[in-house]
Amino acid sequence: MTDIKFSVPDDLLKKMEKYPEIDWSSIILSAVEKYIENLEITDKIASNSTLTTEDAEIIGNELKKRSWEIHKKYLDQL
């Protein structure tokens, strides 16, 4: 197995140090594995897709618009 070093902000390190019984390496390894699994699923879905970047932008903009409309209705009711 290869060792990898990475930086952790001081405030996060202090929080981690409160729990010395935790095997942080295994938690980080698990998180990286899960992240890669999600990327692989995304790649698999995307490889079968005929959706273009332009199509994705149009869909994204429509979702933002609808989301704002829902939030605006909520805010108007306050």
Distance bins in CASP14 RR format, pairs under 12 A and 6 or more apart:
PFRMAT RR
TARGET T0000
AUTHOR 0000-0000-0000
RMODE 2
METHOD distances of the structure
MODEL  1
1 25 0 0 0 0 0 1 0 0 0 0 0
1 29 0 0 0 0 1 0 0 0 0 0 0
2 29 0 0 0 0 0 1 0 0 0 0 0
3 25 0 0 0 0 1 0 0 0 0 0 0
3 28 0 0 0 0 0 1 0 0 0 0 0
3 29 0 0 0 0 0 1 0 0 0 0 0
4 25 0 0 0 0 1 0 0 0 0 0 0
4 28 0 0 0 0 1 0 0 0 0 0 0
4 29 0 0 0 0 1 0 0 0 0 0 0
4 32 0 0 0 0 1 0 0 0 0 0 0
5 25 0 0 0 0 0 1 0 0 0 0 0
5 28 0 0 0 0 0 1 0 0 0 0 0
6 12 0 0 0 0 0 1 0 0 0 0 0
6 13 0 0 0 0 0 1 0 0 0 0 0
6 24 0 0 0 0 0 1 0 0 0 0 0
6 25 0 0 0 0 0 1 0 0 0 0 0
6 28 0 0 0 0 1 0 0 0 0 0 0
6 31 0 0 0 0 0 1 0 0 0 0 0
6 32 0 0 0 0 0 1 0 0 0 0 0
7 13 0 0 0 0 1 0 0 0 0 0 0
8 14 0 0 0 0 1 0 0 0 0 0 0
8 15 0 0 0 0 1 0 0 0 0 0 0
8 16 1 0 0 1 0 0 0 0 0 0 0
8 17 0 0 0 0 0 1 0 0 0 0 0
8 24 0 0 0 0 1 0 0 0 0 0 0
8 28 0 0 0 0 1 0 0 0 0 0 0
9 15 0 0 0 0 1 0 0 0 0 0 0
9 16 0 0 0 0 0 1 0 0 0 0 0
10 16 0 0 0 0 0 1 0 0 0 0 0
10 17 0 0 0 0 0 1 0 0 0 0 0
11 17 0 0 0 0 0 1 0 0 0 0 0
11 18 0 0 0 0 0 1 0 0 0 0 0
12 18 0 0 0 0 0 1 0 0 0 0 0
12 19 0 0 0 0 0 1 0 0 0 0 0
12 24 0 0 0 0 0 1 0 0 0 0 0
12 28 0 0 0 0 0 1 0 0 0 0 0
13 19 0 0 0 0 0 1 0 0 0 0 0
13 20 0 0 0 0 0 1 0 0 0 0 0
13 24 0 0 0 0 1 0 0 0 0 0 0
15 22 0 0 0 0 0 1 0 0 0 0 0
15 24 0 0 0 0 0 1 0 0 0 0 0
16 22 1 0 0 1 0 0 0 0 0 0 0
16 23 0 0 0 0 0 1 0 0 0 0 0
16 24 1 0 1 0 0 0 0 0 0 0 0
16 25 0 0 0 0 0 1 0 0 0 0 0
16 27 0 0 0 0 1 0 0 0 0 0 0
16 28 0 0 0 0 0 1 0 0 0 0 0
17 24 0 0 0 0 1 0 0 0 0 0 0
18 24 0 0 0 0 0 1 0 0 0 0 0
19 27 0 0 0 0 0 1 0 0 0 0 0
22 28 0 0 0 0 0 1 0 0 0 0 0
23 29 0 0 0 0 1 0 0 0 0 0 0
23 30 0 0 0 0 0 1 0 0 0 0 0
24 30 0 0 0 0 0 1 0 0 0 0 0
24 31 0 0 0 0 0 1 0 0 0 0 0
25 31 0 0 0 0 0 1 0 0 0 0 0
25 32 0 0 0 0 0 1 0 0 0 0 0
26 32 0 0 0 0 0 1 0 0 0 0 0
26 33 0 0 0 0 0 1 0 0 0 0 0
27 33 0 0 0 0 0 1 0 0 0 0 0
27 34 0 0 0 0 0 1 0 0 0 0 0
28 34 0 0 0 0 0 1 0 0 0 0 0
28 35 0 0 0 0 0 1 0 0 0 0 0
29 35 0 0 0 0 0 1 0 0 0 0 0
29 36 0 0 0 0 0 1 0 0 0 0 0
30 36 0 0 0 0 0 1 0 0 0 0 0
30 37 0 0 0 0 0 1 0 0 0 0 0
31 37 0 0 0 0 0 1 0 0 0 0 0
31 38 0 0 0 0 0 1 0 0 0 0 0
32 38 0 0 0 0 0 1 0 0 0 0 0
32 39 0 0 0 0 0 1 0 0 0 0 0
33 39 0 0 0 0 0 1 0 0 0 0 0
33 40 0 0 0 0 0 1 0 0 0 0 0
34 40 0 0 0 0 0 1 0 0 0 0 0
34 41 0 0 0 0 0 1 0 0 0 0 0
35 41 0 0 0 0 0 1 0 0 0 0 0
35 42 0 0 0 0 0 1 0 0 0 0 0
36 42 0 0 0 0 0 1 0 0 0 0 0
36 43 0 0 0 0 0 1 0 0 0 0 0
37 43 0 0 0 0 0 1 0 0 0 0 0
37 44 0 0 0 0 0 1 0 0 0 0 0
38 44 0 0 0 0 0 1 0 0 0 0 0
38 45 0 0 0 0 0 1 0 0 0 0 0
39 45 0 0 0 0 0 1 0 0 0 0 0
39 46 0 0 0 0 0 1 0 0 0 0 0
40 46 0 0 0 0 0 1 0 0 0 0 0
40 47 0 0 0 0 0 1 0 0 0 0 0
41 47 0 0 0 0 0 1 0 0 0 0 0
41 48 0 0 0 0 0 1 0 0 0 0 0
42 48 0 0 0 0 0 1 0 0 0 0 0
42 49 0 0 0 0 0 1 0 0 0 0 0
43 49 0 0 0 0 0 1 0 0 0 0 0
45 51 0 0 0 0 1 0 0 0 0 0 0
46 52 0 0 0 0 0 1 0 0 0 0 0
46 53 0 0 0 0 0 1 0 0 0 0 0
46 56 0 0 0 0 1 0 0 0 0 0 0
49 55 0 0 0 0 1 0 0 0 0 0 0
49 56 0 0 0 0 1 0 0 0 0 0 0
49 59 0 0 0 0 0 1 0 0 0 0 0
50 56 0 0 0 0 0 1 0 0 0 0 0
51 57 0 0 0 0 0 1 0 0 0 0 0
51 58 0 0 0 0 1 0 0 0 0 0 0
51 59 1 0 0 1 0 0 0 0 0 0 0
51 60 0 0 0 0 0 1 0 0 0 0 0
52 58 0 0 0 0 1 0 0 0 0 0 0
52 59 0 0 0 0 0 1 0 0 0 0 0
53 59 0 0 0 0 0 1 0 0 0 0 0
53 60 0 0 0 0 0 1 0 0 0 0 0
54 60 0 0 0 0 0 1 0 0 0 0 0
54 61 0 0 0 0 0 1 0 0 0 0 0
55 61 0 0 0 0 0 1 0 0 0 0 0
55 62 0 0 0 0 0 1 0 0 0 0 0
56 62 0 0 0 0 0 1 0 0 0 0 0
56 63 0 0 0 0 0 1 0 0 0 0 0
57 63 0 0 0 0 0 1 0 0 0 0 0
57 64 0 0 0 0 0 1 0 0 0 0 0
58 64 0 0 0 0 0 1 0 0 0 0 0
58 65 0 0 0 0 0 1 0 0 0 0 0
59 65 0 0 0 0 0 1 0 0 0 0 0
59 66 0 0 0 0 0 1 0 0 0 0 0
60 66 0 0 0 0 1 0 0 0 0 0 0
60 67 0 0 0 0 1 0 0 0 0 0 0
60 68 0 0 0 0 0 1 0 0 0 0 0
61 67 0 0 0 0 0 1 0 0 0 0 0
61 68 0 0 0 0 0 1 0 0 0 0 0
62 68 0 0 0 0 0 1 0 0 0 0 0
62 69 0 0 0 0 0 1 0 0 0 0 0
63 69 0 0 0 0 0 1 0 0 0 0 0
63 70 0 0 0 0 0 1 0 0 0 0 0
64 70 0 0 0 0 0 1 0 0 0 0 0
64 71 0 0 0 0 0 1 0 0 0 0 0
65 71 0 0 0 0 0 1 0 0 0 0 0
65 72 0 0 0 0 0 1 0 0 0 0 0
66 72 0 0 0 0 0 1 0 0 0 0 0
66 73 0 0 0 0 0 1 0 0 0 0 0
67 73 0 0 0 0 0 1 0 0 0 0 0
67 74 0 0 0 0 0 1 0 0 0 0 0
68 74 0 0 0 0 0 1 0 0 0 0 0
68 75 0 0 0 0 0 1 0 0 0 0 0
69 75 0 0 0 0 0 1 0 0 0 0 0
69 76 0 0 0 0 0 1 0 0 0 0 0
70 76 0 0 0 0 0 1 0 0 0 0 0
70 77 0 0 0 0 0 1 0 0 0 0 0
71 77 0 0 0 0 0 1 0 0 0 0 0
71 78 0 0 0 0 0 1 0 0 0 0 0
72 78 0 0 0 0 0 1 0 0 0 0 0
END
